[in-house]
Amino acid sequence: MVIKYEPLNRRERIVRLFREAIEAENARDLKKALKILDEILELSKEDEPEFYFEACFRMADVHIQMDNYRGAVKCALRGILRAPSNDHYRLGVKRLGDILFILKEEGRLEDITENMEPTLSLIKDDEELHRFTLALIRLAQGEKVEENFLLREFNEVIESLRDG
């Protein structure tokens, strides 16, 4: 009988890396924080979906601090795409809505209209998320968006961006 300890060691390493990333972020070494978070993404991608999800959104937060709003949206979309549960998926959409609200308040919503092809390609298998992202891009380009989505949270995000 072979006992594998590797997953526990991986989890411990990921937790340690999260601490390091937060310390780097607090020290305003945002590039180091992103590098550490990227390592977490690699370690967690296949076997630790909850960590992957959290790392994506932590990375999105760091991108916002660096005024890389498109990068923040892309990270959030990756997190939503690989959400480990329906509850995480819905939470991810709400968190993306928060990011988009910040973009709107900063007058930077149009940032998400540039170079989104790689991200759209990544999320193409999730039809509803893909359609939602296309609607966001159209909205950011100033088009009127009247689509309805099955997921209530998608509709709420679109509606909040239409207002005001």
Protein Blocks (a to p, Z undefined) as FASTA:
>chain_A
ZZdfklmmmmmmmmmmmmmmmmmmmnopaklmmmmmmmmmmmmmmmmmmlmmmmmmmmmm
mmmmnopaklmmmmmmmmmmmocbfklmmmmmmmmmmmmmmmmmnopmmmmmgoklmmmm
mmmmmmmlmmmmmmmmmmmnopacfbdcfblklmmmmmmmmgZZ
